[in-house]
Amino acid sequence: MTARTLFTVLEETAARHPSATALYQPSGNKSGEKYRKYTWTEYRDTVRDFACGLRVLGIGKGDIVALHSETRAEFYLADLGVMANGSIAAALYTSLPPGDHLETIAA
């Protein structure tokens, strides 16, 4: 039996609903669009690209990747990309000053 992971669930959903909207991100652009929409296919493909990029950088299975981001679509894309790579995602609080993050890592 093949284990289901978050990434396999993403792949299944992209196969079933390829053009349905998966994520909305406020755009803030001047073209009048209020939101950037990601389809399930875009979500899956971006996660794959992120995982491949991590591999190119030499980040592998079991390596810890710190994510310092507000709650936004790009965070979810990166978070699942880290997991799809077999790495461990560690979300950092954006409200903490960078020095506090360094102290935590050094401890």
C-alpha positions as CSV (number, residue, x, y, z in Angstrom):
1,M,0.0,0.0,0.0
2,T,1.3,3.4,-1.0
3,A,1.3,6.0,1.8
4,R,-0.7,9.1,1.1
5,T,1.2,12.4,1.8
6,L,0.1,16.0,1.6
7,F,1.8,16.1,-1.8
8,T,0.0,13.0,-3.1
9,V,-3.3,14.6,-2.0
10,L,-2.3,17.8,-3.9
11,E,-1.5,15.7,-7.0
12,E,-4.9,13.9,-6.7
13,T,-6.7,17.2,-6.3
14,A,-4.9,18.8,-9.3
15,A,-5.9,15.8,-11.4
16,R,-9.5,16.0,-10.4
17,H,-9.9,19.8,-10.4
18,P,-7.1,21.2,-12.6
19,S,-8.5,24.7,-13.3
20,A,-10.5,25.2,-10.0
21,T,-9.1,27.9,-7.8
22,A,-7.0,26.5,-4.9
23,L,-5.5,29.7,-3.4
24,Y,-6.3,33.5,-3.4
25,Q,-3.7,36.1,-2.6
26,P,-4.5,39.8,-2.4
27,S,-2.6,41.2,-5.4
28,G,-2.1,44.9,-4.5
29,N,-1.3,45.6,-8.1
30,K,-2.6,48.6,-10.1
31,S,-4.3,46.6,-12.8
32,G,-7.5,46.5,-10.8
33,E,-7.3,42.8,-9.9
34,K,-8.0,42.3,-6.3
35,Y,-6.6,38.8,-6.0
36,R,-4.0,36.6,-7.6
37,K,-5.6,33.2,-8.0
38,Y,-3.7,29.9,-8.1
39,T,-5.4,26.9,-9.7
40,W,-4.8,23.4,-8.3
41,T,-2.5,22.8,-11.3
42,E,-0.5,25.9,-10.7
43,Y,-0.3,25.0,-7.0
44,R,1.0,21.5,-7.8
45,D,3.5,22.8,-10.4
46,T,4.8,25.5,-8.2
47,V,5.3,23.1,-5.3
48,R,7.2,20.7,-7.7
49,D,9.4,23.6,-8.9
50,F,10.1,24.7,-5.4
51,A,11.1,21.1,-4.4
52,C,13.4,20.9,-7.5
53,G,15.0,24.2,-6.6
54,L,15.8,23.0,-3.1
55,R,17.4,19.8,-4.6
56,V,19.5,22.0,-6.9
57,L,20.7,24.0,-3.9
58,G,21.7,20.7,-2.2
59,I,18.9,20.6,0.3
60,G,17.8,17.1,0.8
61,K,15.6,14.7,2.7
62,G,15.6,15.4,6.4
63,D,17.2,18.9,6.1
64,I,15.5,21.7,7.9
65,V,14.4,24.7,5.9
66,A,13.4,27.9,7.8
67,L,10.5,29.8,6.3
68,H,10.1,33.4,7.4
69,S,6.9,34.7,5.9
70,E,3.6,36.3,6.7
71,T,0.5,34.1,6.1
72,R,0.1,34.3,2.4
73,A,-0.2,32.0,-0.6
74,E,3.6,32.0,-1.2
75,F,4.1,30.6,2.3
76,Y,1.8,27.6,1.5
77,L,3.6,27.0,-1.8
78,A,7.0,27.0,-0.1
79,D,5.8,25.0,2.9
80,L,4.5,22.2,0.8
81,G,7.5,22.5,-1.6
82,V,9.8,21.8,1.4
83,M,7.7,18.8,2.4
84,A,7.6,17.5,-1.2
85,N,11.3,17.6,-1.2
86,G,11.4,15.4,1.9
87,S,12.8,18.2,4.0
88,I,11.4,19.6,7.2
89,A,9.7,23.0,7.1
90,A,10.2,25.3,10.1
91,A,8.0,28.3,10.1
92,L,9.5,31.3,11.9
93,Y,7.5,34.0,13.6
94,T,7.7,37.2,11.5
95,S,7.1,39.3,14.6
96,L,10.4,38.3,16.2
97,P,13.5,40.4,15.3
98,P,16.1,38.5,13.2
99,G,18.5,38.4,16.2
100,D,16.0,36.5,18.3
101,H,15.8,33.8,15.5
102,L,19.6,33.5,15.6
103,E,19.6,33.1,19.4
104,T,17.1,30.3,19.1
105,I,19.1,28.5,16.4
106,A,22.3,28.8,18.4
107,A,20.7,27.5,21.6
